Amino acid sequence: MPIDPENVERFRAASGTPRTMAIGDSLFNGVRSLTINAELASLSSPVMVAEALGEPVQAPDYPRPILFDLEAMLRRDLSLDALRQTVIANGKAWLDSAPRWSEHVFFDNIAVAGAEIDSLWQDRAGDYRAEVPFLVQQIEQSPGIPGEAIARLWYALNAGFLLNPSGEPDLNDCTALELVAFRRPERLLVSIGSNEGLFRAGLLARFTETVRQELQAIPAKMEDLATRMAATFGDGCVDHVYFTNLIKPSTIANLMPRV
């Protein structure tokens, strides 16, 4: 893990030894209706598991929503221009308060909505934090709604915040797996894989050849993840690792409200 030896003890003191940590995607992040904030993060599955076990847990304390509170906006007269202006103002608010977005050095739940399997060993906070000012500028200078840039900014802010909330330079190059290895929780909850074609196939009804190939690649990617976890964690780093099953696309219809 790329941490200056002089800072290791300080980070150890800030970390403590968490009983439960979680990594993964939106199913653990706490996202609802494309919205994530401190309240929704406190209601996420990993937080509820820890609370049910009577254990303390440090949930992400978002200082503001990531880009927007879509549910609140939909309750008002939502317009595309209002959405664009909200995104720009929110992005600038994150920039104005950077790099220290939280007083906490670590969160126990670092699942990132939109993450893919290889994100767990590839995503680094520093990379995403560096993208934020350019993406905000791109959105501000673009006419209409630049959906791809907004989606990228949403992910960049969320990943940059969750993986390094207080903006510690030493943590900018740490992956989710490395953060788990450093903090050594008793148990690790993992929910990952839904963004490997399952979302597009189940919720968007896009069962293309590309999606088929992504679905077929899941077992090999999960095996790769297990190998990397074993190599990163080492013996005795994490006592127990629990994986959730992936949702079956055939059950998606059961989630739809009755007409």
Secondary structure, DSSP 8 states (H G I E B T S, - for coil): ----HHHHHHHHHHH---SEEEEESHHHHT-BTTB--HHHHHTSHHHHHHHHTT--------SS-SS--HHHHHTS---HHHHHHHHHHHHHHHHHT-S---S-S--SB---TT--TTHHHH--HHHHHHHHHHHHHHHHHSSS--HHHHHHHHHHHHHHHHH-TT--GGGTT--HHHHHHHH--SEEEEE--TTTTHHHHHTS----HHHHHHHHHHHHHHHHHHHHHHHHH-TTS-SEEEE-----GGGGGGGS---
